[in-house]
Amino acid sequence: MPRCLYALPGARTSGGSLAVELSSVAAGMAVRQVAARTRTSRPSIVLAAICAVIARRAGYPELVLPQVSSNRFEPHLVNYVGPLAQGTIATVQVAGRNFDELARHTWTTVMEANRLGRYDTAKRDAMVELIGHERGLRPNHDPFFNSLVAESWSGLTAGVGFQSEEIGVAGAPTELRWRPMPDARAAIRFTLSQIDGCLRLDAWSGDTGLVPRAELEAVLLATERLLIAAAHGDVPGGRIPGLIGLEPLTGTPDRILVDHCWVDVAAVQRLVDDAVAPAAAYVFASAGGRPLVAQLAATGTVRTPEQAHARCMAALTHHPTAITPRHYVICRTAPPDPSDPAAWPAPLATGTGRA
């Protein structure tokens, strides 16, 4: 799972949080049409379209997503009253799939994740802490997608009563409404609240400095376009990017893919500067065949890679788009030009800082 699934390159936190709601009669009709054709759950069809858009925009061939599992499919729980939900993780492989195949794959992937979604939370938290330390990030398990739509067999066949050509001219026009929201840790999340009559889908940005309102609106409209196109027949994988209409985020040349995370080296530099201040430090995108190498001058409190890594992990909370360096090089002093790798003196200690 990436540290930050989706944020505009070079974006800085602002603290603001808002949600944009898409209301679309045409998209609701389209989902019902696709469900009737594929016999696939309607929320999974919406999630498949969202995954196609986010994977295209964020540059991931697959999305590893936190979900909410209810576990109410077990017979002995049918009359249970009370909370019974935990977070679980689903991996949706987007690349190389036609839309109908993606919808079916999304449904079965989410169902399998739900089946495995009951566990000892204390053990999970301990494992998350261990994995976070080893990967140098803080995993965020806030759900990426939450469906409030109850599904039934009639929902899978509800689209057979109208023709696909009716969809493009149906009912009320698409509406986008926004509202402020409480702060959240997730950079972006979606809530599906209605399909029958009108599709209502929320996109929520936990920080508008990372994912602003205009970006949320563009993602929602791209999702609508893909759903409406899929109502007329299966969409080949090669056509999906054109229908989405959003180009992949590129950012600066220093934006690199490390451990399934797209990161700006400048964001990692800010993290290290914050963590080891007042020591001088410089983060290289690559050095000695290793990605994200931090060279820094030793201080009284930072003399080993383990100490440097621990301080970077402690500072991660304030740097939501960064991950820690993969390798630390501790030197006695810093050169006049820290960006020159040859100018650094012989190291006192080197290593990953991990166990």
Legacy VTK file of the C-alpha trace (Angstrom):
# vtk DataFile Version 3.0
C-alpha trace
ASCII
DATASET POLYDATA
POINTS 355 float
0.000 0.000 0.000
1.417 3.434 -0.897
1.972 5.948 1.903
-0.127 8.529 0.035
-2.191 7.053 -2.775
-3.061 10.280 -4.485
-1.830 13.861 -4.215
-0.831 16.455 -6.779
2.956 16.545 -7.280
4.636 19.310 -5.328
1.481 19.928 -3.272
1.817 21.169 0.310
-0.636 20.595 3.141
-3.176 23.318 3.845
-5.343 21.812 6.574
-8.632 22.358 4.720
-11.021 19.458 4.127
-14.047 19.254 1.839
-16.304 16.852 -0.050
-17.751 17.133 -3.539
-20.946 15.210 -4.344
-21.748 14.053 -7.872
-25.455 13.640 -8.643
-26.055 11.951 -11.993
-29.235 10.311 -13.260
-27.391 9.097 -16.365
-24.627 7.457 -14.309
-27.216 5.718 -12.131
-28.919 4.288 -15.222
-25.534 3.278 -16.605
-24.580 1.355 -13.470
-27.855 -0.569 -13.581
-27.291 -1.369 -17.265
-23.777 -2.685 -16.627
-25.020 -4.720 -13.653
-27.710 -6.340 -15.798
-25.123 -7.232 -18.445
-22.369 -8.496 -16.150
-24.382 -9.778 -13.149
-21.945 -7.812 -10.976
-22.732 -5.859 -7.838
-23.553 -2.220 -8.536
-21.229 -0.719 -5.867
-18.396 -2.808 -7.309
-19.076 -1.350 -10.767
-18.781 2.170 -9.340
-15.609 1.217 -7.458
-14.159 -0.289 -10.654
-14.700 2.998 -12.487
-13.120 4.957 -9.619
-10.125 2.603 -9.607
-9.669 3.018 -13.359
-9.650 6.812 -13.001
-7.334 6.950 -9.967
-4.942 4.362 -11.403
-4.708 6.414 -14.604
-4.267 9.723 -12.815
-1.911 8.546 -10.056
0.169 6.241 -12.268
-0.409 2.863 -10.591
-1.117 -0.374 -12.532
-2.851 -1.712 -9.432
-4.433 -0.119 -6.387
-4.030 -1.492 -2.866
-7.060 -0.100 -1.055
-8.304 -0.088 2.540
-11.954 -1.179 2.624
-14.692 -1.685 5.207
-15.800 -5.281 5.836
-19.082 -6.022 7.584
-18.692 -9.832 7.922
-22.469 -10.182 8.100
-22.524 -12.957 5.499
-21.932 -15.636 8.142
-25.248 -17.411 8.976
-24.925 -17.243 12.759
-24.693 -13.431 12.598
-27.948 -12.876 10.705
-29.798 -11.568 13.787
-26.833 -9.886 15.447
-27.438 -6.291 16.514
-24.359 -4.138 17.087
-21.133 -3.037 15.422
-19.465 -5.672 13.306
-17.085 -4.037 10.870
-13.339 -3.895 10.448
-10.954 -2.517 7.912
-9.526 -4.847 5.327
-7.341 -4.490 2.237
-8.189 -5.265 -1.392
-5.794 -5.203 -4.343
-7.503 -4.181 -7.597
-5.354 -4.892 -10.652
-6.455 -2.299 -13.190
-3.933 -2.533 -16.031
-4.781 -4.605 -19.101
-8.472 -5.182 -18.338
-11.611 -4.306 -20.276
-14.226 -2.575 -18.142
-16.527 -5.592 -17.696
-13.545 -7.706 -16.641
-12.409 -4.972 -14.253
-15.891 -4.775 -12.698
-16.022 -8.541 -12.121
-12.460 -8.588 -10.800
-13.219 -5.718 -8.412
-16.302 -7.504 -7.078
-14.534 -10.813 -6.420
-11.481 -9.056 -4.954
-13.568 -7.041 -2.507
-15.637 -10.110 -1.547
-12.458 -12.086 -0.848
-11.065 -9.211 1.216
-14.310 -9.088 3.212
-14.095 -12.829 3.893
-10.685 -12.287 5.464
-11.658 -9.087 7.250
-12.015 -10.372 10.806
-8.857 -10.518 12.887
-7.181 -9.546 16.148
-6.808 -5.769 15.936
-4.029 -5.653 18.537
-1.931 -8.064 16.476
-2.770 -6.080 13.344
-1.599 -2.852 14.962
1.670 -4.459 16.046
2.251 -5.742 12.512
1.431 -2.316 11.057
4.029 -0.754 13.371
6.661 -3.282 12.319
5.934 -2.964 8.594
5.812 0.822 8.854
9.253 0.911 10.454
10.723 -1.419 7.839
9.160 0.430 4.892
9.749 3.851 6.388
6.173 5.103 6.239
2.971 5.344 8.251
0.229 3.211 6.645
-3.199 4.847 6.521
-6.081 2.400 6.970
-8.931 4.895 6.585
-11.296 3.347 3.994
-10.813 4.459 0.399
-14.378 3.492 -0.590
-17.525 2.987 1.469
-20.838 1.919 -0.022
-24.105 2.652 1.772
-26.146 0.998 -1.010
-27.882 -2.253 -0.086
-27.496 -4.839 -2.842
-29.899 -7.593 -3.935
-30.494 -9.800 -6.957
-33.077 -7.304 -8.208
-30.316 -4.699 -8.137
-28.265 -6.799 -10.536
-31.121 -6.967 -13.052
-32.569 -3.472 -12.616
-31.112 -2.164 -15.857
-33.028 -4.398 -18.253
-36.042 -2.112 -18.508
-34.483 0.623 -20.643
-32.237 0.972 -23.680
-28.655 2.185 -23.411
-29.308 5.009 -25.877
-31.693 6.566 -23.351
-28.892 7.125 -20.858
-27.150 10.101 -22.473
-30.338 12.200 -22.511
-31.967 10.969 -19.338
-33.427 13.069 -16.582
-31.769 15.928 -14.756
-28.312 17.218 -15.703
-25.250 16.237 -13.721
-24.747 18.325 -10.578
-21.669 18.890 -8.431
-22.069 20.258 -4.920
-19.321 20.822 -2.377
-19.357 21.215 1.384
-16.726 21.547 4.125
-15.893 18.401 6.064
-14.094 17.547 9.318
-10.382 16.947 9.012
-9.337 13.428 8.001
-6.093 11.527 7.557
-6.999 10.150 4.126
-5.905 12.272 1.183
-8.936 11.078 -0.794
-11.901 8.782 -0.155
-15.253 8.001 -1.755
-18.734 7.294 -0.404
-21.526 5.852 -2.558
-24.887 6.742 -1.031
-27.409 6.095 -3.833
-27.802 4.413 -7.230
-31.537 3.963 -7.820
-33.055 7.015 -9.495
-29.811 8.955 -9.332
-26.212 8.055 -8.607
-24.858 10.032 -5.657
-21.130 9.708 -5.106
-19.004 11.747 -2.687
-15.304 12.399 -3.153
-13.706 13.656 0.049
-10.301 15.336 0.255
-8.754 15.224 3.706
-6.471 18.102 2.716
-7.301 20.406 -0.165
-3.658 21.396 -0.412
-2.941 17.835 -1.590
-6.128 17.140 -3.559
-7.996 20.412 -4.283
-11.652 20.851 -5.148
-11.021 21.130 -8.906
-9.213 17.784 -8.854
-12.069 16.088 -6.980
-14.552 17.424 -9.533
-12.398 16.231 -12.446
-12.143 12.727 -10.951
-15.902 12.491 -10.365
-16.743 13.644 -13.892
-14.215 11.204 -15.362
-15.857 8.402 -13.360
-19.251 9.422 -14.741
-17.935 9.453 -18.333
-16.520 5.959 -17.986
-19.722 4.567 -16.468
-21.909 6.071 -19.198
-19.612 4.702 -21.899
-19.743 1.238 -20.289
-23.546 1.274 -20.435
-23.411 0.972 -24.234
-21.207 -2.145 -24.120
-17.959 -3.444 -22.735
-15.190 -0.835 -23.010
-11.842 -2.218 -24.267
-8.903 -1.451 -22.018
-7.233 0.599 -24.751
-10.194 3.015 -24.884
-10.454 3.598 -21.147
-7.685 6.266 -20.862
-9.282 8.345 -23.624
-12.690 8.179 -21.964
-11.218 9.160 -18.609
-9.648 12.210 -20.254
-7.148 12.904 -17.450
-3.436 12.641 -18.076
-1.165 10.863 -15.570
0.385 13.137 -12.985
4.025 13.723 -13.867
5.380 16.372 -11.531
9.090 17.151 -11.503
11.984 14.988 -12.755
12.732 14.271 -9.082
9.418 12.451 -8.640
10.340 8.774 -8.357
8.652 5.449 -7.621
10.110 3.796 -4.510
8.536 0.833 -2.700
5.194 1.286 -4.525
5.117 4.984 -3.555
5.371 7.963 -5.900
7.376 10.548 -3.946
8.987 13.887 -4.631
12.614 13.890 -3.492
11.995 17.454 -2.278
9.325 16.126 0.120
11.798 13.592 1.516
14.377 16.373 1.855
11.937 18.446 3.923
11.259 15.400 6.111
14.960 14.777 6.768
15.690 18.471 7.401
12.881 18.529 9.962
13.979 15.266 11.579
17.696 15.927 12.038
17.754 19.718 12.455
20.046 21.549 13.008
22.343 19.034 11.272
23.074 19.579 7.585
21.627 16.860 5.326
21.058 16.177 1.654
18.812 13.551 0.044
19.943 12.071 -3.270
17.376 10.443 -5.549
19.936 7.688 -6.021
23.533 7.071 -4.959
25.693 3.989 -5.142
22.918 2.086 -6.865
20.448 2.757 -4.020
17.345 4.992 -4.183
16.704 7.828 -1.702
20.037 8.071 0.064
20.378 10.665 2.842
23.832 11.990 3.697
24.012 13.971 6.916
26.456 15.390 9.379
26.681 13.659 12.744
25.398 15.383 15.869
25.300 14.455 19.519
21.906 12.805 19.082
22.258 11.415 15.543
25.402 9.332 15.066
23.966 6.096 13.626
21.542 5.200 10.805
19.185 3.742 13.425
18.983 7.086 15.231
18.470 8.955 11.958
15.704 6.579 10.880
13.949 6.793 14.243
13.884 10.598 14.037
12.569 10.495 10.471
9.787 8.090 11.499
8.827 10.411 14.359
8.594 13.381 11.972
6.490 11.587 9.323
3.197 12.821 10.780
3.915 16.325 9.497
4.971 15.137 6.022
2.048 13.117 4.595
3.470 12.721 1.073
7.000 11.666 2.089
8.626 8.366 2.989
11.919 7.975 4.829
15.225 7.486 2.998
16.153 3.933 2.081
19.780 4.416 3.194
21.604 6.755 5.572
25.229 7.883 5.360
26.508 9.594 8.531
29.592 11.796 8.087
31.627 13.824 10.566
30.857 17.130 8.820
28.980 18.404 5.781
30.783 19.921 2.779
30.187 23.524 1.594
28.091 22.089 -1.263
26.020 19.202 0.181
24.530 18.428 -3.258
27.938 17.237 -4.489
28.183 13.545 -3.506
31.955 13.506 -4.053
32.470 16.378 -1.606
31.214 14.486 1.449
33.988 13.098 3.708
34.421 9.418 4.477
31.392 8.150 6.430
31.365 7.296 10.112
28.457 4.868 9.654
26.144 3.703 6.876
23.028 1.573 6.782
19.279 1.398 6.349
18.470 2.165 9.997
16.130 -0.827 10.020
16.501 -4.009 12.005
LINES 1 356
355 0 1 2 3 4 5 6 7 8 9 10 11 12 13 14 15 16 17 18 19 20 21 22 23 24 25 26 27 28 29 30 31 32 33 34 35 36 37 38 39 40 41 42 43 44 45 46 47 48 49 50 51 52 53 54 55 56 57 58 59 60 61 62 63 64 65 66 67 68 69 70 71 72 73 74 75 76 77 78 79 80 81 82 83 84 85 86 87 88 89 90 91 92 93 94 95 96 97 98 99 100 101 102 103 104 105 106 107 108 109 110 111 112 113 114 115 116 117 118 119 120 121 122 123 124 125 126 127 128 129 130 131 132 133 134 135 136 137 138 139 140 141 142 143 144 145 146 147 148 149 150 151 152 153 154 155 156 157 158 159 160 161 162 163 164 165 166 167 168 169 170 171 172 173 174 175 176 177 178 179 180 181 182 183 184 185 186 187 188 189 190 191 192 193 194 195 196 197 198 199 200 201 202 203 204 205 206 207 208 209 210 211 212 213 214 215 216 217 218 219 220 221 222 223 224 225 226 227 228 229 230 231 232 233 234 235 236 237 238 239 240 241 242 243 244 245 246 247 248 249 250 251 252 253 254 255 256 257 258 259 260 261 262 263 264 265 266 267 268 269 270 271 272 273 274 275 276 277 278 279 280 281 282 283 284 285 286 287 288 289 290 291 292 293 294 295 296 297 298 299 300 301 302 303 304 305 306 307 308 309 310 311 312 313 314 315 316 317 318 319 320 321 322 323 324 325 326 327 328 329 330 331 332 333 334 335 336 337 338 339 340 341 342 343 344 345 346 347 348 349 350 351 352 353 354
